[in-house]
Every structure is written in C-alpha cells, then in structure tokens.
Amino acid sequence: MNETPEKEYSVLYRLHAIQRMAERNVSTEELGRIIKTGKVLERYKNDSPFPSRLILGQVNDRPLHVVIVENNIENKIIVTTVYEPDPRKWSKNDERR
C-alpha cells in the first residue's frame, strides 16, 4: 500500500463497502489496485480506534474514492466505503474539495 512499509496486510470489507462495490461494479481486484497504487488525498490520523485514509484511484477511467482504516497492530486494512467523487464537491481532478 502506498506510504506503508512493505508488509502483508489482510483486507477486510465492511458490509457498506461491499454494497457500494456492487452498486458501482467494482471488483476486489480493482479495489486492491487502488489501495496499493492510488493517491492518498487525506489522512485522518486521529480517527479511533485506528487511523484512516481517503484514497483516489481509477477503474476504467472512472475516478473512485476509497476510505480505508489501517489496523497496523493486526496488519489489517478495513475498507469502509467506495464512491464516485461528487463533481460539485471536488475539483476536476477529484483531488481537492
């Protein structure tokens, strides 16, 4: 995963994320690629119980934002949601509010 030392993480999906992936036709492979190679837009270091990140990636030229929680104690990444950035709230490149 970008900005994280090379070590194995297991990826878990919240029910909400699974539902959004199905609605948006995003596979676990595509999501894994976004987690590993996407651009971190925001870091929420004070989130509890673990820090989280907002990551920008692409699936078939479609921008997607992915929110993950990082449990570095157990080497787990928890995907909480996946969504297409709202163009009214994000800049053209989907990187700034």
Phi, psi and omega in degrees: 000143182301142179064012178240137179305150180293104172205163183281130175240140169269146182250126177245151182238126173291154179305318179303316180295319179298317178297316180292323176299316179296315180298326185258006178055054179244126181273165177296327178294315179296318180295320177300321178295319178296316180299319183282325189239354183291170181265126177285119181268321181216146176241133179246078186294335183267004177298149183237140009273352181224155177294156178227170181218151170253124185240137175258132176216181181232140170228114181052050179063017178252124180288141176224143170256136178235131176252126179235153172249137182250107174265089183286344178292317181255007181054051180235142171248129180246119179275121183261326178199161177221130180207160174274130180300136177284118183298341178283340183253342185238152178294173182303325181270007175063022183252344183227142177285000000 
